[in-house]
Amino acid sequence: MATQTVLESSRTALRPTSGAVTQTQIDQQVFDLYDEYCHGRIDRREFLRRASALGAASLAMAQALFPNYAQAQTISFTDKRIKAMYVAYPSPGGNSGSMRGYLVQPSGPGPFPAVLVVHENRGLNPYIEDVARRAAVEGFLALAPDGLAPLGGYPGNDDDGRDLQTKLDQAKLRTDMLSSARYLKSHVLAKGKLGVTGFCWGGGTANYLAAALGADLHAAVPFYGAAAETAAVANIKAPLLIHYAENDPRINAMWPAFEQALKAANVAHEMHTYAGTQHGFHNNSTPRYNEQAAKLAWERTVAFFRKHLA
């Protein structure tokens, strides 16, 4: 077992188009309110009301935090290095018995190592689709399932998506993610070894899948996700690469007990905390994005998958 805990120097903010608000221009109180909003503890109206109570500048900061998915695209869906399509597959015991996902394969005949890309708490939005394309460009067969498929799929905006996801049976939603992992692992273009990565809710789901799949999973990379249940950690057989933001107290508070359980179960793992970052720092559609930290975390993720899925 190998454990690595480091605090990275990654205070470089997003370098967006001219005039855009950057991470360093937003007050931490506004970030904290946005975190409550993103996790469904307050709605958009209450988020903006509380931000407005902090002053006009804070309200402007709050409005700037809403995602701009046009800037999230780094790999075009027509990129000649990949082939992307939507696929349907069975999910017995899930929310509807069937699922839909975004499958992206590298160019070439395959087979390829496979990576499941799990969305946040709002369904398969354009940022997550882009992450799947990024994985495919690196040589992985990537599937990004849409947990909202039983309700018609991602509705086109995060507010409605977040609301829809809370309406799903959460145990059945996890079953849908399990079905997605098994579908991808058995795909004709999959080489046989399976990895999973996920963000926010998807990060917690990556930890869950590591425990639920046991030896059928070969690598897991959760980004700022809730820890796996302590009683289930002993079932984890895959090595873990765990990414945390520095300013993410709710998620980070879970780490000491999670680390202790991982060590007790002799689960190979390494953890990185990125200085100056917020929950969601990898998501380049909002000013929470931290370019330097996101790039470093992604490079580590790709290297980790290449090592364990080859």
Residue frames as qw, qx, qy, qz and C-alpha x, y, z in Angstrom:
[[0.000, 0.890, 0.457, 0.000, 0.00, 0.00, 0.00],
 [0.423, 0.102, 0.001, 0.901, 1.26, 3.47, -0.84],
 [0.090, -0.873, -0.455, 0.148, -0.08, 6.67, 0.65],
 [0.404, 0.127, 0.076, 0.903, 0.84, 10.13, -0.54],
 [0.086, -0.876, -0.459, 0.120, -0.66, 13.26, 0.97],
 [0.440, 0.002, 0.100, 0.892, 0.58, 16.54, -0.46],
 [0.114, 0.846, 0.337, -0.397, -0.57, 20.14, -0.50],
 [0.591, 0.361, 0.369, 0.619, 0.08, 21.47, -4.00],
 [0.064, -0.509, -0.013, 0.858, 0.92, 25.05, -4.85],
 [0.204, 0.375, 0.741, 0.519, -1.84, 25.69, -7.33],
 [0.015, 0.642, 0.416, -0.644, -3.11, 29.19, -6.75],
 [0.026, -0.117, 0.489, 0.864, -3.18, 30.12, -10.43],
 [0.501, 0.423, 0.469, -0.591, -6.72, 31.09, -11.39],
 [0.617, 0.507, 0.579, 0.160, -8.56, 30.37, -14.59],
 [0.125, -0.373, 0.308, 0.866, -7.32, 32.35, -17.55],
 [0.453, 0.575, 0.678, -0.068, -10.61, 32.88, -19.37],
 [0.352, 0.611, 0.369, 0.605, -11.59, 35.17, -22.18],
 [0.198, 0.161, -0.196, 0.947, -10.99, 38.83, -21.49],
 [0.381, -0.336, -0.031, -0.861, -13.43, 40.35, -19.04],
 [0.752, -0.312, -0.551, -0.185, -14.53, 37.11, -17.35],
 [0.518, -0.713, 0.310, -0.356, -14.56, 36.86, -13.57],
 [0.580, 0.330, -0.722, 0.179, -11.78, 34.68, -12.20],
 [0.718, -0.377, -0.566, 0.148, -11.50, 32.55, -9.08],
 [0.475, -0.122, -0.365, 0.791, -9.31, 35.04, -7.24],
 [0.108, -0.263, -0.085, -0.955, -11.87, 37.83, -7.72],
 [0.622, -0.441, -0.459, -0.455, -14.64, 36.01, -5.83],
 [0.322, -0.534, 0.517, -0.587, -15.09, 36.27, -2.09],
 [0.159, 0.085, -0.975, 0.130, -14.96, 33.00, -0.13],
 [0.373, 0.231, 0.602, -0.668, -18.38, 33.75, 1.41],
 [0.634, 0.417, -0.165, -0.629, -19.86, 33.69, -2.07],
 [0.407, 0.296, -0.853, -0.135, -18.08, 30.42, -2.88],
 [0.092, 0.019, 0.892, -0.443, -19.52, 28.95, 0.33],
 [0.543, 0.349, 0.319, -0.694, -23.04, 30.03, -0.64],
 [0.584, 0.432, -0.495, -0.477, -22.54, 28.60, -4.13],
 [0.177, 0.192, -0.961, 0.093, -21.48, 25.29, -2.61],
 [0.345, 0.215, 0.711, -0.573, -24.75, 25.20, -0.64],
 [0.597, 0.476, -0.032, -0.645, -26.66, 25.96, -3.83],
 [0.431, 0.418, -0.743, -0.296, -24.79, 23.34, -5.89],
 [0.140, 0.046, -0.970, 0.192, -25.53, 20.66, -3.33],
 [0.365, -0.446, -0.679, -0.455, -29.23, 21.49, -3.19],
 [0.323, -0.385, -0.649, 0.571, -29.32, 22.93, 0.31],
 [0.162, 0.622, 0.228, -0.731, -30.65, 26.26, -1.02],
 [0.601, 0.596, 0.499, 0.185, -32.28, 27.12, -4.34],
 [0.472, 0.366, 0.195, 0.778, -31.10, 29.67, -6.90],
 [0.159, -0.824, -0.221, -0.496, -33.35, 32.43, -5.54],
 [0.668, -0.739, -0.044, 0.082, -32.07, 31.97, -1.98],
 [0.757, -0.056, 0.119, 0.640, -28.46, 31.79, -3.20],
 [0.287, 0.524, 0.195, 0.778, -28.83, 35.13, -4.98],
 [0.388, -0.841, -0.206, -0.317, -30.73, 36.67, -2.07],
 [0.752, -0.586, -0.006, 0.301, -28.01, 35.78, 0.43],
 [0.634, 0.118, 0.174, 0.744, -25.29, 36.94, -1.94],
 [0.063, 0.729, 0.253, 0.633, -27.12, 40.22, -2.48],
 [0.557, -0.814, -0.163, -0.041, -27.25, 40.73, 1.31],
 [0.741, -0.327, 0.080, 0.581, -23.43, 40.74, 1.25],
 [0.059, -0.671, 0.166, 0.720, -23.43, 43.66, -1.20],
 [0.649, 0.670, -0.025, -0.358, -23.80, 44.48, -4.88],
 [0.215, 0.640, -0.722, -0.148, -20.32, 43.21, -5.68],
 [0.353, -0.148, 0.907, -0.174, -21.11, 39.87, -4.06],
 [0.692, 0.456, 0.414, -0.377, -24.28, 39.54, -6.13],
 [0.523, 0.721, -0.362, -0.275, -22.25, 40.10, -9.29],
 [0.043, -0.468, 0.882, -0.027, -19.79, 37.43, -8.12],
 [0.561, 0.107, 0.757, -0.318, -22.66, 35.02, -7.47],
 [0.701, 0.601, 0.135, -0.360, -24.13, 35.54, -10.92],
 [0.325, 0.704, -0.603, -0.188, -20.71, 34.96, -12.48],
 [0.334, -0.325, 0.875, -0.129, -20.52, 31.51, -10.85],
 [0.807, 0.317, 0.361, -0.342, -23.32, 30.01, -12.93],
 [0.645, -0.122, 0.624, 0.424, -21.86, 27.65, -15.55],
 [0.446, 0.703, -0.234, -0.502, -20.99, 28.72, -19.06],
 [0.855, -0.025, 0.511, 0.082, -20.78, 25.43, -20.91],
 [0.638, 0.766, -0.058, 0.063, -19.47, 27.00, -24.09],
 [0.078, 0.809, -0.556, 0.176, -16.14, 27.52, -22.36],
 [0.741, -0.346, 0.556, -0.149, -16.16, 23.96, -20.96],
 [0.915, 0.382, 0.128, 0.011, -15.61, 22.41, -24.38],
 [0.261, -0.715, 0.557, 0.333, -11.97, 21.53, -24.95],
 [0.236, -0.092, 0.888, 0.383, -12.51, 18.63, -27.38],
 [0.514, 0.198, -0.202, -0.810, -15.03, 19.07, -30.19],
 [0.756, 0.086, 0.580, -0.291, -17.60, 16.32, -30.63],
 [0.792, 0.604, -0.008, -0.093, -16.46, 16.22, -34.29],
 [0.193, -0.746, 0.624, 0.131, -12.78, 15.78, -33.39],
 [0.770, 0.387, -0.453, -0.227, -11.30, 13.23, -35.81],
 [0.147, 0.407, -0.847, 0.309, -9.37, 11.52, -32.99],
 [0.288, 0.073, 0.812, -0.503, -12.59, 10.17, -31.50],
 [0.336, -0.269, -0.683, -0.590, -16.00, 8.79, -32.35],
 [0.176, 0.036, 0.621, -0.763, -18.86, 9.73, -30.03],
 [0.429, -0.273, -0.650, -0.564, -22.41, 8.40, -29.82],
 [0.533, -0.268, 0.422, -0.683, -25.30, 7.94, -27.40],
 [0.402, 0.047, -0.906, -0.122, -26.03, 4.37, -26.44],
 [0.707, -0.349, 0.113, -0.605, -28.82, 2.61, -24.57],
 [0.418, 0.190, -0.877, 0.142, -28.37, -0.48, -22.43],
 [0.657, -0.512, -0.504, -0.228, -30.30, -2.47, -19.84],
 [0.041, 0.397, -0.586, 0.705, -30.18, -1.65, -16.13],
 [0.615, -0.405, -0.649, -0.192, -32.20, -4.25, -14.25],
 [0.547, -0.537, -0.493, 0.412, -33.19, -3.01, -10.82],
 [0.263, -0.005, -0.017, 0.965, -32.49, 0.60, -11.74],
 [0.220, 0.335, 0.316, -0.860, -34.90, 3.50, -11.90],
 [0.648, 0.403, -0.047, -0.644, -36.49, 2.41, -15.17],
 [0.890, 0.061, 0.451, 0.032, -34.79, -0.82, -16.18],
 [0.718, 0.481, 0.189, 0.466, -32.75, 0.85, -18.91],
 [0.360, -0.724, 0.054, 0.587, -30.06, 3.49, -19.16],
 [0.570, 0.776, 0.104, 0.247, -28.55, 5.89, -21.66],
 [0.556, -0.642, 0.166, 0.501, -24.99, 7.13, -21.85],
 [0.383, 0.881, -0.237, -0.147, -22.47, 9.02, -23.95],
 [0.891, -0.143, 0.316, 0.292, -19.93, 6.57, -25.37],
 [0.276, 0.899, -0.307, -0.145, -16.70, 7.95, -26.83],
 [0.929, -0.070, 0.240, 0.273, -14.08, 5.76, -28.44],
 [0.213, -0.652, 0.437, 0.582, -10.63, 6.65, -29.72],
 [0.674, 0.573, -0.297, -0.361, -10.06, 6.39, -33.45],
 [0.140, 0.432, -0.891, -0.012, -8.73, 3.01, -34.47],
 [0.651, -0.096, -0.672, -0.339, -9.96, -0.56, -34.19],
 [0.623, -0.531, 0.343, -0.461, -9.43, -1.12, -30.45],
 [0.472, -0.730, -0.491, -0.050, -9.86, -2.76, -28.07],
 [0.116, 0.636, -0.253, 0.719, -9.20, -0.01, -25.52],
 [0.258, -0.198, -0.727, 0.605, -8.90, 0.25, -21.75],
 [0.213, -0.659, -0.564, -0.451, -12.24, 1.52, -20.42],
 [0.156, -0.062, -0.454, 0.875, -13.09, 4.43, -18.13],
 [0.151, -0.730, -0.655, -0.123, -16.50, 5.27, -16.69],
 [0.148, 0.189, -0.127, 0.962, -17.00, 9.04, -16.21],
 [0.225, -0.609, -0.752, 0.115, -19.64, 9.82, -13.57],
 [0.031, 0.653, 0.191, 0.732, -21.41, 13.18, -13.51],
 [0.015, -0.142, 0.498, -0.856, -22.15, 15.56, -10.66],
 [0.158, 0.359, 0.811, -0.434, -25.56, 15.85, -8.97],
 [0.377, 0.567, 0.105, -0.725, -27.31, 17.27, -12.01],
 [0.830, 0.438, 0.336, -0.073, -27.05, 14.70, -14.79],
 [0.711, 0.067, 0.390, 0.581, -24.96, 14.44, -17.93],
 [0.139, 0.930, 0.078, -0.333, -24.17, 18.08, -18.68],
 [0.653, 0.734, -0.148, 0.111, -21.83, 19.34, -21.45],
 [0.134, -0.780, 0.590, -0.158, -18.82, 19.53, -19.10],
 [0.705, -0.242, 0.660, -0.093, -19.02, 15.83, -18.27],
 [0.838, 0.503, 0.212, 0.009, -19.46, 14.95, -21.93],
 [0.350, 0.855, -0.361, 0.124, -16.29, 16.91, -22.64],
 [0.426, -0.590, 0.673, -0.131, -14.44, 14.98, -19.92],
 [0.864, 0.125, 0.487, -0.035, -15.46, 11.76, -21.66],
 [0.675, 0.728, -0.032, 0.111, -14.04, 13.11, -24.92],
 [0.041, -0.835, 0.529, -0.144, -10.83, 14.11, -23.10],
 [0.688, -0.321, 0.646, -0.079, -10.50, 10.55, -21.83],
 [0.856, 0.410, 0.314, 0.027, -11.03, 9.13, -25.32],
 [0.401, 0.869, -0.272, 0.098, -8.37, 11.41, -26.79],
 [0.253, -0.679, 0.673, -0.148, -5.98, 9.87, -24.25],
 [0.333, 0.276, -0.883, -0.181, -6.76, 6.39, -25.58],
 [0.197, 0.091, 0.871, -0.440, -9.60, 5.21, -23.32],
 [0.255, -0.421, -0.724, -0.483, -13.02, 3.93, -24.26],
 [0.034, 0.029, 0.485, -0.874, -15.13, 6.30, -22.15],
 [0.257, -0.552, -0.719, -0.335, -18.76, 6.04, -21.09],
 [0.070, -0.061, 0.369, -0.925, -20.52, 8.91, -19.33],
 [0.123, -0.477, -0.866, -0.085, -23.90, 7.59, -18.13],
 [0.225, -0.353, -0.028, -0.908, -26.82, 9.96, -17.64],
 [0.036, -0.168, -0.874, 0.454, -28.46, 9.12, -14.34],
 [0.370, 0.351, 0.268, -0.818, -31.42, 11.26, -15.42],
 [0.181, 0.080, -0.797, -0.571, -32.16, 9.01, -18.40],
 [0.055, -0.397, -0.912, 0.086, -35.19, 7.44, -16.63],
 [0.065, 0.727, 0.431, -0.531, -36.68, 10.95, -16.40],
 [0.517, 0.829, 0.211, 0.013, -35.88, 11.95, -19.96],
 [0.726, 0.246, -0.025, 0.641, -32.20, 12.81, -19.55],
 [0.330, -0.318, -0.150, 0.876, -30.28, 15.96, -18.68],
 [0.231, 0.790, 0.553, -0.131, -32.84, 18.77, -19.20],
 [0.452, 0.666, 0.169, 0.569, -30.45, 21.36, -20.60],
 [0.053, -0.748, 0.259, -0.609, -29.80, 23.35, -17.44],
 [0.357, 0.165, -0.798, 0.457, -28.29, 22.51, -14.07],
 [0.369, -0.144, 0.421, -0.816, -31.11, 23.82, -11.87],
 [0.841, 0.051, -0.090, -0.531, -33.67, 21.48, -13.39],
 [0.699, 0.276, -0.656, 0.070, -31.10, 18.71, -13.57],
 [0.079, 0.248, -0.736, 0.625, -30.31, 19.00, -9.87],
 [0.592, -0.055, 0.302, -0.745, -34.01, 18.97, -9.03],
 [0.851, 0.173, -0.347, -0.354, -34.63, 15.91, -11.21],
 [0.510, 0.295, -0.769, 0.248, -31.77, 13.97, -9.66],
 [0.204, -0.186, 0.670, -0.689, -33.24, 14.42, -6.17],
 [0.749, 0.060, 0.067, -0.656, -36.50, 12.89, -7.43],
 [0.694, 0.263, -0.659, -0.125, -34.82, 9.60, -8.36],
 [0.901, -0.431, 0.011, -0.042, -34.66, 6.63, -6.03],
 [0.012, -0.850, 0.526, -0.001, -31.04, 7.04, -4.89],
 [0.633, -0.275, 0.723, 0.028, -30.39, 3.32, -4.33],
 [0.757, 0.478, 0.442, 0.061, -31.70, 2.58, -7.82],
 [0.311, 0.928, -0.204, -0.039, -29.59, 5.42, -9.21],
 [0.312, -0.637, 0.701, 0.070, -26.51, 3.65, -7.81],
 [0.739, 0.131, 0.660, 0.033, -27.73, 0.47, -9.45],
 [0.597, 0.792, 0.128, -0.030, -27.90, 2.38, -12.75],
 [0.058, 0.863, -0.500, -0.044, -24.25, 3.38, -12.28],
 [0.573, -0.303, 0.762, 0.026, -23.31, -0.23, -11.52],
 [0.750, 0.461, 0.474, -0.008, -25.10, -1.35, -14.68],
 [0.386, 0.906, -0.157, -0.067, -23.23, 1.32, -16.64],
 [0.234, -0.691, 0.680, 0.065, -19.89, 0.08, -15.33],
 [0.655, -0.033, 0.754, 0.028, -20.71, -3.52, -16.22],
 [0.665, 0.698, 0.258, -0.072, -21.98, -2.55, -19.66],
 [0.221, 0.896, -0.379, -0.074, -18.75, -0.68, -20.38],
 [0.410, -0.519, 0.749, 0.042, -16.51, -3.47, -19.06],
 [0.660, 0.156, 0.734, 0.046, -18.23, -6.03, -21.31],
 [0.480, 0.776, -0.025, -0.409, -18.30, -3.78, -24.39],
 [0.908, 0.321, 0.160, 0.216, -16.83, -5.32, -27.53],
 [0.440, 0.762, -0.184, 0.438, -14.30, -2.45, -27.77],
 [0.471, -0.788, 0.318, -0.237, -13.21, -2.72, -24.12],
 [0.426, 0.513, -0.733, 0.137, -9.89, -4.39, -23.44],
 [0.704, -0.253, -0.659, 0.073, -11.10, -5.89, -20.17],
 [0.407, -0.254, -0.484, 0.732, -9.76, -3.61, -17.45],
 [0.114, -0.802, -0.451, -0.374, -12.08, -0.94, -16.08],
 [0.294, -0.073, -0.358, 0.883, -11.45, 2.38, -14.37],
 [0.108, -0.814, -0.547, -0.161, -13.86, 4.96, -13.00],
 [0.248, -0.017, -0.214, 0.945, -13.61, 8.66, -12.33],
 [0.147, -0.751, -0.602, -0.228, -16.26, 11.06, -11.11],
 [0.166, 0.302, -0.144, 0.927, -16.81, 14.58, -9.83],
 [0.405, -0.242, 0.263, -0.842, -18.68, 15.74, -6.71],
 [0.844, -0.032, 0.293, -0.448, -21.63, 13.29, -6.54],
 [0.865, 0.414, -0.280, -0.049, -19.77, 11.30, -9.16],
 [0.219, 0.569, -0.699, 0.373, -16.66, 11.27, -6.99],
 [0.540, -0.246, 0.614, -0.520, -18.64, 9.73, -4.17],
 [0.912, 0.245, 0.068, -0.321, -20.10, 7.29, -6.69],
 [0.587, 0.561, -0.574, 0.104, -16.59, 6.35, -7.84],
 [0.130, -0.407, 0.778, -0.461, -15.77, 5.44, -4.22],
 [0.762, 0.023, 0.400, -0.509, -19.03, 3.50, -3.97],
 [0.857, 0.422, -0.215, -0.203, -18.33, 1.61, -7.20],
 [0.276, 0.565, -0.746, 0.221, -14.83, 0.72, -6.00],
 [0.372, -0.207, 0.773, -0.471, -16.42, -1.06, -3.04],
 [0.784, 0.241, 0.288, -0.495, -19.38, -2.51, -4.95],
 [0.772, 0.533, -0.303, -0.169, -17.37, -3.88, -7.88],
 [0.795, -0.465, 0.371, 0.115, -14.46, -5.24, -5.88],
 [0.547, -0.292, 0.611, 0.493, -12.02, -7.09, -8.13],
 [0.519, 0.601, 0.551, 0.255, -14.03, -6.17, -11.25],
 [0.131, 0.989, -0.002, 0.071, -12.67, -2.60, -10.99],
 [0.839, 0.094, -0.078, 0.531, -9.00, -1.91, -11.61],
 [0.338, 0.022, -0.141, 0.930, -8.59, 1.81, -10.80],
 [0.108, -0.835, -0.536, -0.062, -10.72, 4.60, -9.30],
 [0.333, 0.096, -0.074, 0.935, -10.12, 8.35, -9.34],
 [0.136, -0.808, -0.572, 0.035, -12.67, 10.33, -7.31],
 [0.209, 0.370, -0.041, 0.905, -12.60, 14.14, -7.52],
 [0.187, -0.164, 0.382, -0.890, -13.81, 15.76, -4.27],
 [0.637, -0.231, -0.572, -0.463, -16.25, 12.93, -3.60],
 [0.682, -0.509, 0.271, -0.449, -17.82, 11.60, -0.44],
 [0.073, -0.426, 0.898, -0.082, -15.91, 8.72, 1.13],
 [0.607, -0.095, -0.738, -0.278, -17.08, 5.15, 0.76],
 [0.740, -0.563, 0.003, -0.367, -18.93, 3.74, 3.75],
 [0.181, -0.652, 0.714, -0.182, -16.36, 2.55, 6.28],
 [0.756, -0.089, 0.613, -0.210, -17.89, -0.93, 6.49],
 [0.832, 0.524, 0.172, -0.059, -17.55, -1.34, 2.70],
 [0.116, 0.867, -0.465, -0.137, -13.93, -0.18, 2.34],
 [0.525, -0.360, 0.767, 0.076, -12.57, -3.69, 2.87],
 [0.753, 0.428, 0.499, -0.018, -14.31, -4.70, -0.38],
 [0.348, 0.893, -0.200, -0.203, -12.18, -2.26, -2.40],
 [0.871, -0.079, 0.329, 0.357, -9.54, -4.04, -4.49],
 [0.539, 0.691, 0.150, 0.458, -8.71, -1.31, -6.98],
 [0.459, -0.181, -0.174, 0.852, -6.03, 1.31, -6.25],
 [0.025, 0.904, 0.424, -0.042, -7.41, 4.79, -5.59],
 [0.363, 0.139, 0.019, 0.921, -6.15, 8.20, -6.69],
 [0.166, -0.778, -0.583, 0.165, -8.06, 10.77, -4.62],
 [0.259, 0.351, 0.078, 0.897, -8.26, 14.48, -5.48],
 [0.243, -0.742, -0.546, 0.304, -9.42, 17.05, -2.91],
 [0.152, 0.771, 0.069, 0.615, -9.86, 20.82, -3.00],
 [0.306, 0.098, -0.545, 0.774, -8.35, 22.81, -0.14],
 [0.292, -0.001, 0.282, -0.914, -11.53, 24.82, 0.53],
 [0.640, -0.114, -0.581, -0.490, -14.05, 21.99, 0.81],
 [0.234, -0.379, 0.699, -0.560, -14.69, 21.35, 4.51],
 [0.837, -0.022, 0.206, -0.507, -17.69, 19.04, 4.16],
 [0.908, 0.319, -0.269, -0.031, -15.87, 16.55, 1.92],
 [0.386, 0.561, -0.609, 0.406, -12.45, 16.95, 3.52],
 [0.501, -0.453, 0.494, -0.547, -13.84, 16.17, 6.98],
 [0.968, 0.026, 0.047, -0.245, -14.46, 12.61, 5.74],
 [0.601, 0.599, -0.519, 0.103, -10.82, 11.98, 4.86],
 [0.159, -0.542, 0.744, -0.356, -9.30, 11.00, 8.25],
 [0.739, -0.044, 0.573, -0.351, -11.76, 8.15, 8.81],
 [0.840, 0.513, -0.054, -0.169, -11.59, 7.15, 5.12],
 [0.351, 0.686, -0.621, 0.146, -7.79, 7.09, 5.20],
 [0.399, -0.391, 0.748, -0.357, -7.80, 5.01, 8.37],
 [0.851, 0.174, 0.393, -0.302, -10.18, 2.49, 6.80],
 [0.714, 0.640, -0.274, -0.066, -8.13, 2.31, 3.60],
 [0.102, 0.627, -0.736, 0.236, -4.97, 1.62, 5.59],
 [0.597, -0.208, 0.673, -0.385, -6.69, -0.99, 7.73],
 [0.867, 0.345, 0.296, -0.206, -7.92, -2.78, 4.58],
 [0.528, -0.330, 0.559, 0.548, -4.51, -2.44, 2.90],
 [0.544, 0.740, 0.389, 0.068, -6.04, -0.62, -0.08],
 [0.527, -0.006, 0.206, 0.825, -3.41, 1.02, -2.30],
 [0.086, 0.909, 0.400, 0.077, -4.14, 4.73, -2.45],
 [0.412, -0.046, -0.056, 0.908, -2.71, 8.18, -2.86],
 [0.017, -0.866, -0.488, 0.106, -4.34, 11.50, -2.03],
 [0.374, 0.156, 0.083, 0.910, -3.64, 15.00, -3.29],
 [0.047, -0.843, -0.440, 0.306, -5.03, 18.24, -1.91],
 [0.465, 0.449, 0.249, 0.721, -4.66, 21.26, -4.20],
 [0.263, -0.434, -0.333, 0.795, -3.94, 24.56, -2.47],
 [0.108, 0.309, -0.070, -0.942, -6.15, 27.57, -3.14],
 [0.231, -0.118, -0.769, -0.584, -8.87, 25.50, -4.79],
 [0.574, -0.016, 0.289, -0.766, -12.63, 25.22, -4.33],
 [0.565, 0.199, 0.793, -0.110, -14.89, 22.19, -4.60],
 [0.618, 0.697, 0.357, -0.068, -15.39, 21.78, -8.34],
 [0.165, -0.763, 0.351, 0.517, -11.97, 23.11, -9.32],
 [0.414, -0.060, 0.775, 0.474, -11.76, 20.77, -12.32],
 [0.348, 0.685, 0.639, 0.034, -14.97, 22.08, -13.88],
 [0.324, -0.123, 0.217, 0.913, -13.92, 24.72, -16.40],
 [0.007, -0.624, -0.596, -0.506, -17.43, 26.08, -16.94],
 [0.348, -0.901, -0.234, -0.116, -17.38, 28.31, -13.82],
 [0.138, 0.814, -0.396, 0.403, -14.87, 30.53, -11.99],
 [0.793, -0.510, 0.317, -0.103, -14.37, 27.79, -9.41],
 [0.907, 0.350, -0.037, 0.231, -12.08, 26.31, -12.04],
 [0.349, -0.809, 0.399, 0.253, -8.37, 26.44, -11.23],
 [0.715, 0.617, -0.295, -0.146, -6.40, 25.89, -14.42],
 [0.182, 0.599, -0.759, 0.179, -3.13, 24.80, -12.87],
 [0.466, -0.190, 0.768, -0.396, -4.70, 22.42, -10.36],
 [0.828, 0.336, 0.229, -0.386, -7.14, 20.98, -12.91],
 [0.622, 0.627, -0.459, -0.093, -4.36, 20.32, -15.40],
 [0.010, 0.486, -0.833, 0.264, -2.14, 18.66, -12.80],
 [0.619, -0.026, 0.645, -0.448, -4.99, 16.52, -11.44],
 [0.833, 0.449, 0.029, -0.321, -5.98, 15.42, -14.95],
 [0.442, 0.625, -0.643, 0.017, -2.40, 14.56, -15.90],
 [0.229, -0.326, 0.846, -0.353, -2.13, 12.44, -12.77],
 [0.755, 0.180, 0.416, -0.474, -5.48, 10.81, -13.57],
 [0.763, 0.546, -0.262, -0.224, -4.44, 9.84, -17.10],
 [0.250, 0.554, -0.776, 0.170, -1.08, 8.49, -15.90],
 [0.459, -0.186, 0.736, -0.462, -2.83, 6.51, -13.15],
 [0.837, 0.311, 0.229, -0.388, -5.24, 4.92, -15.60],
 [0.627, 0.606, -0.481, -0.091, -2.47, 4.11, -18.05],
 [0.020, -0.475, 0.831, -0.289, -0.53, 2.40, -15.29],
 [0.427, -0.043, 0.794, -0.431, -3.38, 0.30, -13.93],
 [0.739, 0.426, 0.310, -0.420, -5.51, -0.34, -17.03],
 [0.280, 0.611, -0.636, -0.379, -2.77, -1.19, -19.54]]
